[in-house]
Amino acid sequence: VQEKKIFMVQGPYPIIRRLLRARGWVERKPPSVGRQLEQHQPLHSPWPPTEEEEKEEEEQCDEDPNGIHDLMSYLVRDRVPNFIWASYLSAVDPQLLDHDQMVNHYARVGAFTTKEGLCLSLQNLPWIEQADPNTFFPRCYRLGTMDEREAFIDDFRLTAARSLLKLALEEVGDRLMRTEEPPSSDNGPGDSHVSHPMPSIAGPGSPLYPQLVEEALEVCEQHLGVLRHKDIDRGTPFPCRTCIDWNRFLQDYYCVAHEGAGLVLSGAQRERCRDLLRRLAEQLPQFSMEGKLNVWILKPGADSQGRGKAGESGGHTRAPHRGGVPPSLCPCSPGIVCTTRLEEVLRLARGCTAPSVREGKWVVQKYLERLLTIFGTKFDIRQWFVVTDWKPLTVWFYGDCYLRFCSRPFSLHCLERARHLCNVSVQKWYKTSPDQDPRVPPERVWSSRQFQAYLAWLGQADAWHQVIVPGMKAAILNALRSAQDQVGFRKSSFELYGADFLVGEDCQPWLLEINSCPTMSPSTAVTRRLCANVQRDTLRLVLDRKDDPSCPIGAFELIYKE
């Protein structure tokens, strides 16, 4: 008590509890844990506890067979804890925050840990830093805001026009973007198959659209003019609102992109297409990841966990395995949907009546069509970092991270969540597909070291340290700086975050979201080791380093301090 070593843990964190006890700390257990957590638990969190949480609570009991820790906890039951680790800030008694306790959360972090908040904050980034969010964050729009909804409609139309020009060039045999054949499995650990769906070949009698390419060229040329003069106050309307009948154009584009309709392309048009796309690529940072099918993702803006991320064309696909469907994946929930049609995005956003999104807080984001896959399978990266101060902003990047694989091969022609959502909380409901490459790890998780070895085999050994890691660091810092003024600053707090990234086929990382409460459940052998390590090193960073600035802090690296 005199050494101020009383702690409180709220949530399933046996590693934190074990490490603090080993330091000589005494736990003050919160009264009526079940009732308190049930009262404060956010809507998207499961209650009663999951199997993993129950297992961890059983481990706690096994660690105190003689009841010594329970006795010590009883003796400090009326003492104010000096260190609090909780799943959510809302689970902490507000009266405790009036003191100097260390708490593992900040207030008002939704400015960068919700999809809507991150979208809005990064829109303001160019006013704060000399950085363009379009270079690391797929463009994103809040559909509940009229101006952004109109901007999305313009963007969808322009992307469709560019996509049509790419399809036209491919149909005449001019492959603008080459698709590499995967290396033979006899030569190494596997392939990095990048899946780029080819347009269907128009058969005899298929409809042709002789004016479609000309209309797309006209739109793209006008757009290029706007891009080149974006610093000038132009009085002319945006090209999307003046050129053509967009409803008819999009319907024709859908026929070409998804139904096998053909195109008529003259030699002159072919040269214009090539030149125009080359010039657009110089102006648009996201040109290389767009692809040709104009896929977008519709997401509830207040969510930060990503469950139910992709759906089939009609909406939400039921997960058929492991004894049922989690509530967040049921067809009645507002899960996240991939779609290729403008009218479907607008219809879904208008039609959902779920409490979390009924106020129109939807965001729609461009999907990475040209992404790096491993063994033909999509993956993402979970990257940890810690903020120990906001004034001055102080950020620590963790040197280890892990990859999460989907359970079915990647395909843009089948937009089910098993192929497009890498979250463990979603993929655990799916069995591995029979057509999945057997080299995909059975637990669907890789460490970053395994990924580095894989990149080295591909001949890209430098990509991890020269492209991916620097890109992730820059994206994290830009996201934090864009939201810095909105976060509730508290000097005795800190927070561990989990950022999720996709990797483009050029190895550029793209930030998807930042989670304020990254899971620490040891769901696989890889995560069991890494999650234990990051919790250990976080305590070293925020506790041990206060008394000894030279103490080891494991894999953490200070990457920014104002």
N, C-alpha and C positions, 0 to 999 in steps of 0.2 A: 504494500500500500504506500509506504513512504517513498519507494522508488518509482511510483506512478507506473506500475506495470499491470494494470487491469485491462482486459480486453473483452470485447463482445463480438461474436460472429452470428450473423443472421443469414441463414441460407446454408446450402450443402457445401461447405468448404473445409473438409477434414484436413487438407494439407496445411491451410492457414492455421487452423487450430493446433495441429501437431507441431508446427514450426514455432509458434509463439510459446507453447508450453515448454518446448525444449530450451527457449531463451529464459525461462524462469518467470514467464507471465502467468497470471491467474485469470481464468475466465469468469466473467459475470454472465450467467445465462439469462436471456430475456425471459420474463414471466409469460406464461401462456403463449408459448412460441407458435403453436398451431393457429390460435385465434388471431394473434397479431399479424402473422404473415398473411392469413386469409383476408384480413381486412385491408392490408396495404398492397397486396399483390396486383400488378397491372393486369389488364384484361387479357393480354396475349400470352400470359404465363399460365402454365397448367396448374390446376389444383383439383384434387389432392396431388401430393408429390409424385413425380415420375418414379419408375423403377430404379433409375440411377440414383436419385436423391434418397430413396428409402435404403438402398444398399449402403450409401455413404453414411447415413445416420446409424445404421447397424454397426459399421466399422468404428464409429465413435464410442459406442457402448463397449465394444471389445477392447478398446484402448484403456478403459478405466475399470478393470474387473473388481478392484477393491473399493471403488467409490471415492478414492482420494480427491479426484478432481471435482466431483460433485460436492464434497464437503467444503473444499476451498471456495467453490462457487457460492455456496450457501453463506460462507463467512463474509463475502464481499457483496452480498445481494443489495445492500443499500448504498454502495459506493458508485460514484460516477466513473464509467470506463474511460480510460485514456486513449484507447485505440478501438475503432469500430470498422469492421469489414462486413458489408451487407450487399445483397443482390441489387437493391435499388435504394436510392436516397429516401424515397417515400416510406421505406420500411424502418427508418431511423426515427426515434422519438425526437421531435423538433426541440424539446427542452434541452436535450443533450448537446445540441449544436450551439447553445449559448455559451459553452465553455470552450476550452482550447483543445478538445479532443481531435485526434487525427481520424479522419473519415475518408473512405475510399471512393467518394463521389463529389462532384461539383453540381451546383444547381443550374438549371436552364441550359443544359448541354444539348437540348433538342435542336438548337441552331445548326448543329452539324451531325447529330446522331439520329435524326429522322430524315426520311427521304425528302419531304417537303422543305425541312429546315436547311439541309445541305444544298438543295437546288437553289433556294433563295439566297443563301449566304454566298455561294460561288458566283452568282450573278453580279454581286457587288465586289468581287475580288479585284477586277481591273482598277477600281477606284482606290483600293488599299495598297496593292502591290503591282509591280510591273510583271504581271503574269496573266496568261490566257487560260481560263478553265477548260476551253475546248481542246487543249493539248493533253489533258489527263483525265477529264470527266466527260463521259458521253452526254451530249446535249440533252437537256431535260427541261420540261415545262410543267407548270402547275395549272391544271385544267380548270380549277375553280376561279381563276383570275381571267377576266375576259381578254385582256391584252395578250397574255401568254397563250391562251387557247387559240387566238387568231394567229399568233406567231407559230404555234405548232402546226396548224393547218397549212400555213405557207411553207414551212420546213418539209412537211410530209410531201407536198406537191412537188417542190423542187427536187427532193431526193428521188421521187418517182421519175422525174424527167431525166436526171442523171443516170438512174438505174436503167432506164429504157435505152439510152445511148450505149451503155456497156453491153446490154443484151444484143443490140443491133450489131455491134462490132463482132461479138462472138458468133452470131448467126452467120456472118459472112466469112468466118474463119480467122478473124484477126483477134487473137487472144490478147486483150489489153493487159490482163494480169494472169501470169502463168501459174498453173496449179502443178506443184511438184509431185511426182510419184513417190509414194512412201518407200524407204529403203527396204531391202529384203530382210526378213527376220533371220536369215542365215548369217547376216553380217554383223549383228550387234543386238543390243537389248530391246530394240523395238523401232517404231516409226513415230514421226511427228505429223501424222496425217492431218492436213488442214482441209476441212470439208468445205468445198465451194460448189453448191448445187449448180448444175448446168441447166440452161433453159431447155424446155422440151422441144424436140424437133417437129416442126409443123408438117403434118402429113398431107396427102392429097386431099384437096377440098377444104383445108384449114383456111379460116378467114385471114386476109392480109389487110394491113393498114398503111396504105401508101403515104398518107399525110401525117402519121403519128411521129415519125422521126423528124420531119420538118418542124412540127410544133415543138417537140422537145428541144431541138436545136435553137429555136427562137427564144424559148424560155431561158435556157441555160446561157445564151449569149447576153440576154438582158440582165440576168443575175450576175454574170461576170462583170458587167459594167457597173452594177451597184457595188459589188465587192471592191472594185478598184477605186471607187470614189466614195467610200463609206465615211471619209472624213469631211465630205462636203455636204452641206444642207441641201438635199435634193427635193425639189417640189413635185417630181413625178411620182406616181403611185408605184408600189412594189409590183414587180412583174407578175406575180401570182394572181393578182386581182384584176388584171387588164387584158391578158393575152388571149386566152382561149376558153372554151367551155370545159371547165375542170372536171365536172361530174362525168362527162363523156370521156375525157382524156383518161381519167383514172380507171374507168371501167374497161377501156381498151388496153391500158397498161396491165391490168389484172389478167386479161385474156392472154397477153403475151408472156407475162412472167410466170403465171401459174396454170394456164390451161393449154399451152402449146400453140398459140396463134403465131403466125409468121409475120415478118416485116419486109417491106420493100425498101432497099437502100441503094442509092446510086453511088457511083465512084466518087463524085464530088462530095456527097454527104458523108461518105466514109472518111475522107480526109478531114472534113470539118469536125466530125465526131472525135477523131483522134486528137486533133489540135485543141479543141475546146476542152476535152477532158483533161488533157495535160495541163492547160492553163488553170482549170478549176482546182486540180490537185495542188497547185502552188499556192492557192488562196485559202483552201479549206483544210484545217488541221486534221479533220476526221474523215477525209476522203478515202484514205487507204483502208479503213475498217468498215466502211459502209456496206460493201457487197452489192448485190443486184436485186434482192427481193424486198427491200424496204421493210424490214422487220422492226417493230417497236414493242416496248414493254409498258404495260399499264400497271401502276402500283398504287396501293393506298398510301397517301403521303405521310400519315402519322406513324406508320410502321417502321421498325428498324431491325427486324429479325429476318424478313425475307421469306417466311414460310408460305408455301403455296405459290411459288413465283411464276410458274409457267402453266399455261393451259392449252388445250386444243382450240381449234378455230372457234368453237362455240362457247368456250369459257373455261369450265373447271372440270378436270378429269379426276375421277375418284381413285384413290390409292387402294388397290385391291388386296394388299398382302398384310401379313403379320397381325391378323386378328381384328382388323377394324380400321377406321379412318380417324385420324386425329381431328379435333374440331376445326382447326384452322385450314384443313384441306377439304372439308365437306363442300358439296356443290352450293350450299346456301351461304357460304362465307364469301367475302370479297377478295379472295386470293388473287395473286398477281398473274397477269395474262399476257402472253405473247400473241401478237396479231400482225397481219400484213395489210389490213384494210382500214382506211380512215374512218369510214362510217361505223365500223365495229368499235373503235376506240371511243368515239363520241357517244355511241349508244350505251356501252357499258358504263361509262362515267356518269351518264344521266340516269341510268336505270337502277344502280345499286342503292339500296336503302339500309345497308348495314350501319349501325351507330357510328363506327369508327370513320366512315367516309361519307355519311349522308349529307354533310355540309359541303360537299364538293371538293374535299381535299385529296384529289387524285393527282399524281404526277405521271407523265408519260416520258419515256426515255428511249433514245436510239439504242437498238440492240447491236452488239458487236457481231457482225456476220463473218468477218474475216479474222477469226481468232486462232491462236495456237491450240491444237488438241494433241493429246498423247494417246497413242494406240487408237486413234479415231474417236476419242472420248473427251468431252469438255471437262475442264477443271478450273478451280479458282484458288487463290492464295489467301489464307488468313494470316495477317501480319499484326503483331502486337506492338503497342507503344504506350508510354506512360507520360502524363503531364503532371509535373510536381509543383508548378506555379504558373499563374496566368499573368502576374505583374511582378517581375518580367516573365514573359512566356518562356517556359523551360520544358523541353521535350526530349525524351529518351526513347531511342529506337531499339527494338529487340533483335538480336542477331540470328535467332532461329525462328522459323515459321513452318507452316505445313500446307500441303495441297489437298484439296478435296475433289474427288472424282464423282461424276454422275454414274448411274447404274446401267445406262443404255448408250449406244453409239450416238454421236452428235449428228443431227440432221435438221436443216432448216425447213424441210418439207413435212416434218412431224414435230409440232410445237408442244409436246407433252412435257410435264415438269421433270419426269425421270431423265430426260435428255438435256435439260436446260438449267436446272436448279441444283447447285452443288452442295447446299447445306446438308449437314449430317442429319439434322432434325427432320428433313424431308426424305432424304434418300434411304433412311432406315426402314421406310415403309415399302420399299420396292426390292424385290429379288433381282439378282443380276440377270440381265437379258441373255437368252441363248446365243444371240448374235454379237454379244460383247466380246471384244478381244480378250483371250485368256490371260494376256500379260497385264491387264489392269489389276492392280492389287486387290485381293479379296476383301480387305477392309476399306477399300476405296480412299485410302489416305497415304500420302507420301510425305517424308520430311523434305525440307529445303535442300539438304545434302544429297538426297537421292535425285532430286530434280537437277541439281548442279552437275551430278555425274551424267545424267541423261543428256543435258545440254552439251557437255563436253564430247559425248559420243557423237552428237550431231555435228560436231565441228564448230560449236558456238560456246566454247568454254568461257569466253570473256563476257558473254551476254548477261550473266547473273550480276557480276560486280560492276560492270560498266554501263548497263542499260536498265535492268529490272530494279535492282536495289536503289540506285540513285533516283529513278523515276518514282518509286514508292515513297521515298523520303520527301521528295519535292511535293508530291501530291498531298501527303499528310500535313506538311507544314502550311501549304497554301490553304487547305481546308480549315485548319485551326486559326490561321491569321484572319481568314474571312469572317469567322464567327467570334473572334476574341472579345469584342466589345459587348456581346450579348450574354456571355456566360456569367453565372453568378460566382464571383470570385470569393474565395475563403482561404486564408493563409495556411491553415492547418490541414487542408484537404489535399488529396492527390487522386488520380484515377487511371486505371488500366483500361485501354481500349483495344478493340479488334477491328482492323480495317480489312475489307475484302476487295481483292483485285482480280481482274481478268488480264490475260496476256494476249496481245495481238500477235499475228504471225510474224511481225518484225521484232518481237520480244518487248515491245513497249507495254508497260503496265497501265491499266485503266482502272481508276478508282470507282467502285460501285457504291459502297456505303461504309459507314463507321458505326460500330456497335458499342454502346456504353456499358454493356454487361456481357462480355464475351464468355461463352460457356467454358467451364473448367471440368466438365464431365469426362472421365477417361474412357471414351468410347472405343478406342483402338490402342494398340501397343504404342504407336507413334505419339498419339495425343496424351496417353498416360504419362509418358516420359516428359514431353515438352510442356504440358500444362503444369506438372509438378515443378519443373525447372523455372518457369516464368513466375509462378507464385513465390518460390523461394527467393528468386532474384529481386522481385518487387519489394519484399520485406527487407532485403539487404539495402536496397536503394533508399527506401523511405524511413527506415528505422536505424539500421547500423551506420549508415553514412552520416547521420546527424551527429553522432558521437565521434566518428572516425572517417573524415572525408577521403582517406586513402584506402578504405576497406574494399575488398573485392565486391563487385556488383554483377558478377556473372556475365551474361551476354548483352547487357544493356550498354548502349553507346549514346553519349550526349550529342545530339545533332543540332540543337538550337537553344540559344539563350539570348534574349534581348539585352 
